[in-house]
């Protein structure tokens, strides 16, 4: 397909059932292409993501409760330094 990329195809799917279908086909047929395109997109800034980082294991319970209440954004990470 001219102009086909995994990202363009994946972005067009918005229905939950369609997303499952694409996911099943995607993982078997396009996983390597996906990793290459996503990695390049993150590296060159076309794809950005957010992480909510909380420092210290003692703050993990509050961070977890906040996540359940929708107070975080992106991926919640509890950073524990040794």
C-alpha positions, 0 to 999 in steps of 0.5 A, a space after each residue: 500500500 503506498 503511504 501505509 505506515 503502522 502508525 497511520 493505520 493504528 491511529 484510524 481505529 477508534 472503535 473498541 471492537 476494531 481496536 481489538 481486531 487490529 491488536 490481534 492482527 497487529 501483534 502477529 504481523 506488524 509488531 517489529 514495524 510498530 517498534 521501529 516506528 514508535 521508537 523513531 517517533 519518540 526519538 525524533 519528538 513526533 511521539 510524546 508521552 507523559 509519566 507521573 513520577 512519585 519519589 519514595 516508597 512511602 508515597 506509593 499508597 497515596 499515589 495509588 489512591 490518586 491514580 484510582 481517583 484520576 489525579 495522575 496523568 500518563 503512566 504512574 511510576 513510583 521511583 525507589 532509590 536504594 
